[in-house]
């Protein structure tokens, strides 16, 4: 089993929302792109939230979220895992959130894309890292999660609400 390493965050000084996954899946790691598996509903959910035609190009997707003040990263920096399932993650080490919060003090909300991201953050970092930040656990956009798309879409609409309030 090889050690896996997550990506650098997609973030800039405009970012107000940070969406955290656990660790990129096999296809994402292979392509070096967040949410690269075409069956993952992440990009579809975000584009529909903003009533925008989805782009297939990764650079356009990155620009799309940055303009909307959304940042992406993963809770886990390194781990061992066979396949793409979160349940197979072993010996995880988390990313350096203190440095991220120091570098980007205007973050207002952290949204967890699934239970593993939420539980790992809760265990290793905790929710007291910054008093200015609100936390939201969302249903995973992963194809392994079988919740109906419409329910996920409704849950993820908190993104629009957060951006309205900022």
Secondary structure, 3 states (H helix, E strand, C coil): CCEEECCCCECCCCCCEEEEECCCCHHHHHHCCCCCCCCCCHHHHHHHHCCCCCCCCHHHHHHHHHHCCEEEEECEEEEECCCCCHHHCEEEEECCHHHHHHHCCCCCEEEEECHHHHHHHHHHCCCCCCCCCEEEEECCCCCCCCCCHHHHHHHHCHHHHHHHCC
